[in-house]
Amino acid sequence: MSNAAYGLLGAPLAMAALPLFVQLPAYYATHLGVALAPLGGVLFAARLLDMLQDPLLGHLLDRAQAQQRRWMALGAAVLALAFAALWLPPPAISPAAWLALMLVIAYGAHSLVNIAYLAWGARLPEGLGPIAWREGMGLAGMLAASLVPAAILAQDAAQVRPRLAAYSVAFAVLLAVATLALLRYAPAPAQRGDSSNNADWRATLRAIASNRPLRALLLPYFINALAIAIPATLALFYISDQLAAPHLSGVFLACYFGAAACALPVWTALARRHGPRQCWRFGMLLSVLGFCGAALLGPGDVLPYGAVCIAAGAALGADLALPPVLLASALGDRLGPGAGFGLFTLLGKLALALAGLTLPLLSWLDYAPGAGASTGLVMTYAVFPCLLKLLVLATLRSPT
């Protein structure tokens, strides 16, 4: 049960993360009337600012282990408020301006809690057990975040705002319960007694530069994060215009994350037998097969796209479970887990920021939401991520 107490927080963190990079861009474009070019600019700027703070947060958390519980509780409270504000912009304020402000606040709070949470798990002695619970609960949160907002947004326009408010309250309650379970019932992380907790940022940079296994992970992790972030940003546009099935967006997202949840224990078991690095390669090949199929689909191809979602979702299970294991084993004794996971989070946020630029790119390619099938949309959503995954396979090598 202690592993479950640790893993529960993965659900609300995932419920907050999914709208930030999947649903909110489409929500602000289609429901609130924000044009693609300024929307992409807002996403890029907010995500870039968020990216820059992650290594600092990780370094500070390593230096203040005794205060991490207090900071996590504060960050969770701010995240609950920002989550509601993102769904419920005031009518008197420009939606683009409100989105920019609330994204900065939400990103900061989410990063603070998430980095501390990942570092907590890295210092637990149970190995893959807590990680499996964390990622499994995260996928459950993603399933909820896939289905519930989609169902709300499909209702009568007069009911959307009050139902989004109720959804935000439910999220706040879940976040509070999960944070309390972690702080009171989860196994305490081991306190590091070495000099990494008191080292300045220059020492942290030197530790990273001298850590060859860690450096070998950085480029493939970043490219893979970009390959995930681009289709995540464009998924709802693809479903609405390329497949002409916006009413099925929640179902498709649920298939994607449900397949990831089902595949997660399989990848965990395979990693114990064949190693996480080799299993991650297998997952990337499966993802390439799925997105190659998506490049061939058009209006009405809902069943084939369901199969694509299942294949790509199964591959996502490997992307979620295996890189953190590789990172934890690569940290060594000189680098704190907060700094290591802060670095990984930085690369993930940089990928998300660059993925936001696909929206003005699509606008330049004459794609507009609601305009129907688009070759530019297919190439950006499906073909380019396949090429990136193949590049990851070429760069992911075992350190020597």
C-alpha positions as CSV (number, residue, x, y, z in Angstrom):
1,M,0.0,0.0,0.0
2,S,2.9,2.3,0.5
3,N,3.7,2.1,-3.2
4,A,0.1,3.0,-3.9
5,A,0.3,6.0,-1.6
6,Y,3.3,7.2,-3.5
7,G,1.8,6.5,-7.0
8,L,-1.6,8.1,-6.4
9,L,-0.3,11.7,-7.1
10,G,0.5,10.6,-10.6
11,A,-3.2,10.7,-11.5
12,P,-3.9,14.4,-10.8
13,L,-0.5,15.5,-12.2
14,A,-1.4,13.7,-15.4
15,M,-4.9,15.2,-15.4
16,A,-3.3,18.6,-15.3
17,A,-0.6,17.9,-17.8
18,L,-2.8,16.5,-20.5
19,P,-4.9,19.7,-21.1
20,L,-1.7,21.8,-21.1
21,F,-0.4,20.2,-24.2
22,V,-3.3,18.4,-25.9
23,Q,-6.7,19.9,-25.2
24,L,-6.2,23.6,-24.3
25,P,-4.8,24.6,-27.7
26,A,-7.8,23.1,-29.5
27,Y,-10.2,24.5,-26.8
28,Y,-8.9,28.1,-27.2
29,A,-8.8,27.8,-31.0
30,T,-12.2,26.3,-31.6
31,H,-14.3,27.4,-28.6
32,L,-12.7,30.8,-27.7
33,G,-11.7,32.0,-31.2
34,V,-8.0,32.4,-30.7
35,A,-6.2,32.3,-34.1
36,L,-3.5,29.6,-34.7
37,A,-0.6,32.0,-35.2
38,P,-1.0,34.0,-31.9
39,L,-2.0,30.8,-30.1
40,G,1.2,29.1,-31.2
41,G,3.2,32.1,-30.1
42,V,1.6,32.1,-26.7
43,L,2.3,28.3,-26.3
44,F,5.9,28.7,-27.4
45,A,6.7,31.6,-25.1
46,A,5.0,30.1,-22.0
47,R,6.6,26.7,-22.5
48,L,10.0,28.3,-23.1
49,L,9.8,30.3,-19.9
50,D,8.6,27.2,-18.1
51,M,11.5,25.2,-19.5
52,L,14.1,27.7,-18.2
53,Q,12.9,27.4,-14.6
54,D,13.1,23.6,-14.4
55,P,16.8,23.1,-13.7
56,L,16.7,25.8,-11.1
57,L,13.8,24.2,-9.4
58,G,15.5,20.8,-9.4
59,H,18.7,22.3,-8.0
60,L,16.9,24.2,-5.3
61,L,14.9,21.1,-4.3
62,D,18.1,19.1,-4.0
63,R,19.4,21.8,-1.6
64,A,16.2,21.9,0.5
65,Q,15.2,18.3,1.0
66,A,13.9,19.1,4.5
67,Q,11.4,21.6,3.1
68,Q,10.3,19.6,0.0
69,R,7.0,18.4,1.6
70,R,6.0,22.0,2.4
71,W,6.9,23.2,-1.1
72,M,4.9,20.3,-2.7
73,A,1.8,21.2,-0.7
74,L,2.1,24.9,-1.7
75,G,2.6,24.0,-5.4
76,A,-0.4,21.6,-5.3
77,A,-2.6,24.4,-4.0
78,V,-1.5,26.9,-6.7
79,L,-1.9,24.2,-9.4
80,A,-5.5,23.6,-8.4
81,L,-6.3,27.3,-8.8
82,A,-4.5,27.7,-12.1
83,F,-6.1,24.6,-13.5
84,A,-9.6,26.0,-12.9
85,A,-8.5,29.4,-14.3
86,L,-7.3,27.9,-17.6
87,W,-10.7,26.4,-18.3
88,L,-12.7,29.4,-17.1
89,P,-11.2,32.6,-18.5
90,P,-13.0,35.8,-17.5
91,P,-15.1,37.2,-20.4
92,A,-13.7,40.7,-20.0
93,I,-10.1,39.7,-20.6
94,S,-8.5,38.6,-23.9
95,P,-8.4,34.8,-24.0
96,A,-4.9,34.8,-25.5
97,A,-3.6,37.1,-22.7
98,W,-5.3,35.1,-20.0
99,L,-4.0,31.8,-21.4
100,A,-0.4,33.2,-21.4
101,L,-0.6,34.3,-17.7
102,M,-2.3,31.2,-16.4
103,L,0.0,28.9,-18.4
104,V,3.0,30.5,-16.7
105,I,1.5,30.0,-13.3
106,A,0.3,26.5,-14.0
107,Y,3.5,25.4,-15.5
108,G,5.5,26.7,-12.6
109,A,3.3,24.9,-10.0
110,H,3.2,21.7,-11.9
111,S,7.0,21.6,-12.4
112,L,7.6,22.3,-8.7
113,V,5.4,19.4,-7.6
114,N,6.4,17.0,-10.5
115,I,10.2,17.4,-10.1
116,A,10.0,16.9,-6.3
117,Y,7.7,13.9,-6.9
118,L,10.0,12.3,-9.4
119,A,13.0,12.9,-7.2
120,W,11.1,11.3,-4.3
121,G,10.6,8.2,-6.4
122,A,14.2,8.0,-7.4
123,R,15.3,7.8,-3.8
124,L,13.0,4.9,-2.9
125,P,14.5,1.5,-2.5
126,E,11.7,-0.5,-4.2
127,G,13.0,-0.1,-7.8
128,L,10.4,-0.4,-10.6
129,G,7.5,-1.0,-8.2
130,P,6.8,2.7,-7.3
131,I,7.5,3.8,-10.8
132,A,4.9,1.3,-12.2
133,W,2.4,2.6,-9.7
134,R,3.2,6.2,-10.5
135,E,3.0,5.8,-14.3
136,G,-0.1,3.5,-14.0
137,M,-2.0,6.1,-11.9
138,G,-0.7,8.8,-14.4
139,L,-2.3,6.9,-17.2
140,A,-5.5,6.6,-15.3
141,G,-5.5,10.3,-14.8
142,M,-4.9,10.8,-18.5
143,L,-7.9,8.6,-19.3
144,A,-10.1,10.7,-17.1
145,A,-8.7,13.9,-18.7
146,S,-9.3,12.4,-22.2
147,L,-12.9,11.5,-21.6
148,V,-14.4,14.1,-19.2
149,P,-13.5,17.4,-20.9
150,A,-14.4,15.9,-24.3
151,A,-17.8,15.0,-23.0
152,I,-18.3,18.4,-21.4
153,L,-17.3,20.3,-24.5
154,A,-19.6,18.3,-26.7
155,Q,-22.6,19.4,-24.7
156,D,-24.8,22.5,-25.2
157,A,-22.8,25.7,-25.1
158,A,-24.7,27.0,-22.1
159,Q,-23.7,24.0,-20.0
160,V,-20.0,24.0,-20.8
161,R,-18.8,26.6,-18.3
162,P,-20.6,25.3,-15.2
163,R,-19.6,21.8,-16.0
164,L,-16.0,22.8,-16.5
165,A,-16.2,24.5,-13.1
166,A,-17.5,21.3,-11.5
167,Y,-14.7,19.3,-13.2
168,S,-12.1,21.8,-11.8
169,V,-13.5,21.3,-8.3
170,A,-13.3,17.5,-8.7
171,F,-9.7,17.9,-9.8
172,A,-8.8,20.0,-6.8
173,V,-10.3,17.4,-4.4
174,L,-8.4,14.6,-6.1
175,L,-5.1,16.6,-6.0
176,A,-5.6,17.4,-2.3
177,V,-6.3,13.7,-1.4
178,A,-3.3,12.4,-3.4
179,T,-0.9,15.0,-2.0
180,L,-2.1,14.1,1.6
181,A,-1.6,10.4,0.9
182,L,1.9,11.0,-0.4
183,L,3.0,13.2,2.5
184,R,1.5,11.0,5.2
185,Y,1.6,7.4,4.0
186,A,4.2,7.0,1.2
187,P,7.6,5.6,2.2
188,A,10.0,8.3,3.1
189,P,12.8,8.9,0.5
190,A,16.3,8.3,1.5
191,Q,18.2,11.5,2.4
192,R,21.4,12.0,0.4
193,G,24.2,12.8,2.7
194,D,26.8,13.6,0.0
195,S,27.9,17.0,-1.2
196,S,25.5,17.1,-4.1
197,N,22.8,18.6,-1.8
198,N,25.0,21.6,-1.0
199,A,26.9,22.0,-4.3
200,D,26.4,25.2,-6.3
201,W,25.1,25.2,-9.8
202,R,28.6,25.1,-11.3
203,A,29.3,21.9,-9.5
204,T,26.0,20.5,-10.8
205,L,27.0,21.4,-14.4
206,R,30.4,19.8,-13.9
207,A,28.7,16.6,-12.6
208,I,26.5,16.5,-15.6
209,A,29.3,17.2,-18.0
210,S,31.4,14.4,-16.5
211,N,28.5,11.8,-16.4
212,R,28.9,10.0,-19.7
213,P,25.8,7.6,-19.3
214,L,23.6,10.7,-18.5
215,R,24.9,12.6,-21.5
216,A,24.3,9.7,-23.8
217,L,20.6,9.8,-22.8
218,L,20.0,13.5,-23.4
219,L,19.8,13.8,-27.2
220,P,17.6,10.7,-27.8
221,Y,15.4,11.7,-24.9
222,F,14.9,15.2,-26.3
223,I,14.2,14.0,-29.9
224,N,11.8,11.4,-28.6
225,A,10.0,14.0,-26.5
226,L,9.6,16.2,-29.6
227,A,8.2,13.2,-31.5
228,I,5.6,12.8,-28.8
229,A,4.8,16.5,-28.3
230,I,4.0,17.3,-32.0
231,P,1.2,14.8,-32.5
232,A,-0.1,15.5,-29.0
233,T,-0.4,19.2,-29.9
234,L,-2.2,18.4,-33.2
235,A,-4.2,15.3,-32.3
236,L,-7.6,17.0,-31.8
237,F,-7.1,19.0,-35.0
238,Y,-6.3,15.8,-36.9
239,I,-9.3,14.0,-35.5
240,S,-11.7,16.9,-36.2
241,D,-10.5,17.8,-39.7
242,Q,-8.6,14.8,-41.2
243,L,-11.0,12.1,-39.9
244,A,-14.1,14.4,-39.6
245,A,-14.9,12.7,-36.3
246,P,-14.6,15.4,-33.5
247,H,-17.3,13.7,-31.5
248,L,-14.9,10.7,-31.1
249,S,-11.9,12.6,-29.8
250,G,-12.4,11.5,-26.2
251,V,-12.7,7.9,-27.3
252,F,-9.6,8.0,-29.4
253,L,-7.6,9.6,-26.6
254,A,-8.9,7.0,-24.2
255,C,-7.8,4.2,-26.5
256,Y,-4.4,5.8,-26.7
257,F,-3.9,6.2,-23.0
258,G,-5.8,3.0,-22.2
259,A,-3.4,1.0,-24.4
260,A,-0.5,2.7,-22.7
261,A,-1.9,1.7,-19.3
262,C,-2.3,-2.0,-20.4
263,A,1.1,-2.1,-21.9
264,L,2.9,-0.5,-18.9
265,P,3.3,-3.7,-16.9
266,V,4.3,-5.6,-20.0
267,W,7.1,-3.1,-20.7
268,T,8.1,-3.2,-17.0
269,A,8.4,-7.0,-17.1
270,L,10.3,-7.0,-20.4
271,A,12.7,-4.4,-19.0
272,R,13.6,-6.7,-16.1
273,R,14.4,-9.4,-18.6
274,H,15.9,-7.6,-21.6
275,G,16.9,-4.3,-20.2
276,P,15.1,-0.9,-20.4
277,R,17.3,0.4,-23.2
278,Q,16.5,-2.4,-25.6
279,C,12.8,-2.4,-24.7
280,W,12.6,1.3,-25.3
281,R,13.9,0.7,-28.8
282,F,11.1,-1.9,-29.4
283,G,8.6,0.7,-28.2
284,M,9.8,3.3,-30.7
285,L,9.5,0.8,-33.6
286,L,5.9,0.2,-32.6
287,S,5.2,3.9,-32.5
288,V,6.6,4.3,-36.0
289,L,4.3,1.6,-37.4
290,G,1.3,3.3,-35.8
291,F,2.0,6.8,-37.1
292,C,2.8,5.5,-40.6
293,G,-0.7,4.2,-40.6
294,A,-2.1,7.5,-39.5
295,A,-0.5,9.2,-42.5
296,L,-2.7,7.1,-44.8
297,L,-6.1,7.8,-43.3
298,G,-8.8,10.2,-44.3
299,P,-12.4,11.2,-43.5
300,G,-14.4,8.3,-41.9
301,D,-11.4,6.0,-41.2
302,V,-12.3,5.8,-37.5
303,L,-11.7,2.1,-37.0
304,P,-8.2,2.2,-38.6
305,Y,-7.3,5.2,-36.5
306,G,-8.5,3.4,-33.4
307,A,-5.9,0.7,-34.2
308,V,-3.3,3.5,-34.7
309,C,-4.2,4.9,-31.2
310,I,-3.8,1.4,-29.6
311,A,-0.4,0.8,-31.3
312,A,0.9,4.3,-30.5
313,G,-0.5,4.1,-27.0
314,A,1.2,0.8,-26.3
315,A,4.5,2.4,-27.4
316,L,3.8,5.3,-25.1
317,G,3.9,2.9,-22.2
318,A,7.6,2.4,-23.0
319,D,8.2,6.1,-23.3
320,L,6.7,6.7,-19.9
321,A,8.3,3.9,-17.9
322,L,11.7,3.3,-19.3
323,P,13.5,6.6,-19.6
324,P,13.1,7.4,-15.9
325,V,14.7,4.0,-15.1
326,L,17.6,4.7,-17.4
327,L,18.0,8.2,-15.8
328,A,17.9,6.8,-12.3
329,S,20.7,4.3,-13.1
330,A,22.8,7.0,-14.9
331,L,22.8,9.6,-12.1
332,G,25.6,8.1,-10.1
333,D,26.7,9.4,-6.7
334,R,27.7,13.0,-7.6
335,L,24.4,14.2,-9.1
336,G,21.2,14.7,-7.1
337,P,18.0,13.3,-8.5
338,G,16.3,16.6,-8.5
339,A,18.9,18.1,-10.8
340,G,18.7,15.0,-13.0
341,F,15.0,14.9,-13.4
342,G,15.0,18.7,-13.7
343,L,17.2,18.3,-16.7
344,F,14.9,15.7,-18.2
345,T,11.9,18.0,-17.5
346,L,13.7,20.9,-19.2
347,L,14.2,18.8,-22.4
348,G,10.6,17.7,-22.3
349,K,9.4,21.3,-22.0
350,L,11.7,22.5,-24.8
351,A,10.1,19.8,-27.0
352,L,6.7,21.1,-26.0
353,A,7.7,24.7,-26.8
354,L,8.9,23.7,-30.2
355,A,5.8,21.7,-30.8
356,G,3.7,24.8,-30.2
357,L,5.4,26.3,-33.3
358,T,3.6,23.8,-35.5
359,L,0.4,25.8,-35.1
360,P,1.8,28.9,-36.9
361,L,3.5,26.5,-39.3
362,L,0.1,25.0,-40.2
363,S,-1.4,28.5,-40.5
364,W,1.4,29.3,-43.0
365,L,0.5,26.1,-44.9
366,D,-3.1,27.5,-45.2
367,Y,-4.6,25.0,-42.7
368,A,-7.4,26.5,-40.6
369,P,-9.4,24.6,-37.9
370,G,-12.7,23.3,-39.4
371,A,-11.5,23.6,-43.0
372,G,-11.3,19.8,-43.5
373,A,-8.5,17.4,-44.5
374,S,-5.1,18.9,-45.1
375,T,-1.9,17.4,-46.5
376,G,0.2,19.8,-44.3
377,L,-1.7,18.6,-41.2
378,V,-1.0,14.9,-42.1
379,M,2.7,15.5,-42.8
380,T,3.2,17.5,-39.5
381,Y,1.0,15.2,-37.3
382,A,2.1,11.8,-38.6
383,V,5.1,11.7,-41.0
384,F,7.5,14.1,-39.2
385,P,7.2,12.3,-35.8
386,C,8.0,9.0,-37.6
387,L,11.2,10.5,-38.9
388,L,12.1,11.8,-35.4
389,K,11.5,8.3,-33.9
390,L,13.9,6.8,-36.4
391,L,16.4,9.4,-35.5
392,V,16.1,8.4,-31.8
393,L,16.8,4.8,-32.7
394,A,20.0,6.0,-34.5
395,T,21.2,8.1,-31.5
396,L,20.2,5.7,-28.6
397,R,23.4,3.8,-27.9
398,S,24.7,2.1,-24.9
399,P,27.4,4.2,-23.2
400,T,30.9,2.8,-23.4
